[in-house]
Amino acid sequence: MSTATISAPAARPARVVRRDFWRGMIWLTWRQHRWQILIATAVTAAMLIWMVVNASEIQSALDLCTGPDCSKAIADERVSRLSRAAVYAGYQLNTVVFLPVLLGLFLGVPVLAREYEQRTLMLAWSQDISPLRWLLGKLAILGVVVAALATALAGEAEHVVGLTHLADRTSLFDGALFQAGGWLPLTLAPAWMMFGVAAGAVLRRTLPALAVVIGAFIGRTVLMVQLRPHFMTPLTSTRSLEAGRHVVTAGDPLQPVPNELLLDGGNGPFLDTAGHTHAYKEVMSQWCGSIPDGKDNAFVACLKQHDLVGIQQSYQPASRLGTFHLIENGFNLTLLVVSLAVTWWIVRKGRTTM
């Protein structure tokens, strides 16, 4: 009688193993996060359509006749359309600024927090793949989705920012125009998704993690408003007093678009003939603050009566706009890396007990 020989099954090629791993992770990620992905995609698509339509309206209004041959009716229509479209653009850009935190809330937080709450991590991590590989697989798939949505939003936001800058004469350093420009949404979205994952890993509860992400985003927004004007040492210039000041209306083609970041709201100290400075509040409260708006000649005359000859302004020049965007993008990427490292450490330590 011959002895039966049982041969070990042939090893599967590495390429097949990798393919099956990604197929399984894509199915699992879709199964667990399909509603968040579908809602995020639908909201992004709706925002893009609204932004494209409004950008077209701004461009159409900017292209209306602007020379001396234009009738007053056309000029008034131009200003009216630009003002209305600029208001809508403001809503759109502010929404784009806050969408990253929504991604962090609804895509990032549940990745680990829900697994901890439902006590399914032990089951998930006892399969053929390691916990770290499971984590990186889910993060890679969700990261691709978030990056694709953020790229579309950031690209169109950049377009809307440029048109809004021309429509309402707002500096590109100003509020939502800065935060929605410079491709900042592209780094904000993955960073806050990863921060949400880290918050869920640390707290292991969904609601507390949601509260932490919201609070951190509000704190970050307030902090950046305070820090941004001081990313680089500001420049200082002295502007002489002038009797007449041109009133710039929305989309005024006769004036260059201002594009500097004025510190202190442009209300710098006044200078006298001896070179001494006088605080803006002091001058306005004690000497010339009672003069009504629109009385520019009387206001300048009042200043000169007190021997004031100029206004000192500290500002960040327009040439630094790109550098400032790079600095803030760097902060976002730092948040992304730190959050990933924290999550990696927690998963590596295997904190699966409740």
Secondary structure, DSSP 4 states (H G I P E B T S, - for coil): -PPP-PPPPPPPPHHHHHHHHHHHHHHHHHHHHHHHHHHHHHHHHHHHHHHHHHHHHHHHHHTS--STTS-HHHHHHHHHHHHHHHHHHHHHHHHHHHHHHHHIIIIITHHHHHHHHHT-HHHHHTSSS-HHHHHHHHHHHHHHHHHHHHHHHHHHHHHHHHHHHHHH---TTSHHHHHHSTTHHHHHHHHHHHHHHHHHHHH--HHHHHHHHHHHHHHHHHHHHHHGGGSSPPEEEEEE--S--PPPPTT-TTSPPP--EEGGGG---EEETTS-EE-HHHHIIIIITTSPTT-HHHHHHHHHHTTEEEEEEEEE-GGGHHHHHHHHHHHHHHHHHHHHHHHHHHHHHT----
